[in-house]
Amino acid sequence: MVSLFLRGTPYPRNKSRGRIAAAAEWSAAVVAQTDGLKPVRGPCHLEVTFVLPKDRFPEDHPHGTDLDNLLKRLLDALGKTVLREAPGKDGAITELRAMKRMVREGEQTGAKIRITDLGSNHSHPARGRASDH
């Protein structure tokens, strides 16, 4: 199991205005902070909570940055480190729980992640019974 808080400011997969380089800096921070971790080699469960700065919750977008876009950049970065040996890299994530929230007073922005290796005996969802569909 991998469990840690990734320090930095989470960014979505694409950034079209403002400081464009910040998105790549977040990816680099994720890679740097997860590079030495034991790799996951099979199906796994990911839990992530993005802790976002207050400016990511403007009046016209009060629920914050799109969660799917935050996940895309994070998963791509993890595919270069902790998931690099798993067949399909981030495709090995068979279960996912993701949340986002505004940073609290005195708290640092980033992402709390927990990756649990489900082992090679874990049932693959696509291989379920026909009646499951």
N, C-alpha and C positions, 0 to 999 in steps of 0.2 A: 504494500500500500504506500502511496505517495500522499503526503499531506503537508501543505505549506501555504504561506501568504506571499503572493508575488507582488512586490513593491513596484509602484509606478502608477501612471495614469492610463487606464484601459482605453483603447481606441477601437472603433469599428474597422471593418475590412477596408473601407475606402474613406479617405478624408479629402473633401473637395475645396475647403476654404480654411482660412486661418493658417496656423503653422503646420503645413503639409508633412514635414519631416517627423512630427510627433507620433504619427501612427507607426512608422518604421522603428522609431525609438522604443515604443511599447513592445513590438515584436522582438527586438533585440534584447530588451530587458527580460522578457519571458525566457528566451533561449539561454541567456547568461545565468539566470537563476535556476534553471532546470537541467542544465547541461550535464552536471555530474551525478544526477540521480540514477538509481537503478532502473534500467529500461523495462517496460511492460511488453511482453511478447505475445499476448493473446487477448481474448475478449476482456473488456473491462467496463467499469461503471465510473462515470465522471460526475462529481458534484462541484459546482462553481458558484460563487457569489461575487459579483462585481461590485466594488465599492467605488462609486463615481463621484467626481467633484460636483458641487452645486450648480455650476454653469451648464451641466448636461441636462438640466431640468428646466428649460426656459418656459415662459408662459404659453408659447405656441406648441410646446412638446413636453407637457408637464409630467409625463411618465418616464422621461429619460431616453437615452440612446437605445436604438433597437437592439434587443437582446440577440437576435439571430446574427446581426452584423458583428457584435462584440465576440460572439462565439467563434465565428469564422476565423478572425485574426488569431485568437488564442489557440484554436485547434491546429491551425497551420504551423504556429510556432512550436507547439508540443510535438508535432509530427517530425520536427528536426531534432528532438532531444529524447524525452522519456518514451515516446511512441515510435521512435525511428526503427526499432527492430520488430515491431508488430506488423504482420501482413496487412497491407492497406493503410498503414500508419493510423491516422485518426479514424479510419473506418473500423478499427478494432473496438471503438466505443459503442457498445451495444445497449447501454442504458445511460441516460443523461438527466441530470436535474440542474437547472440553471436559474439563477435569480440575479436581480440587480437592485441596488438601493443607493441612496444618497449618503455620502460620507457624514459621519457624526463629528461633533466638536472634539478636537484633539486626536482624531483618528487619521490614519494615513489612507490614501487612495491605493487601489490595487485590485487583486483578485485572490480570494481564498479558494484553493482547489484541493480536492481529494480524489485520487484515482485508486480504485480498488480492482485488483486483478481478480477476474472471475474464474480463472483456471480454464484449462482446455476442455473440461467436461461440461462446461456451461452450454446449455441448449441454445442453438442459434435461432433467432426469431423467424427467419425465412424458411427454416426447415420444420416448422410446426405442422400440426395435422391439417388436412384440407378443410376440416370443419372450422378451423380458426379464422378462415378468411371470409 
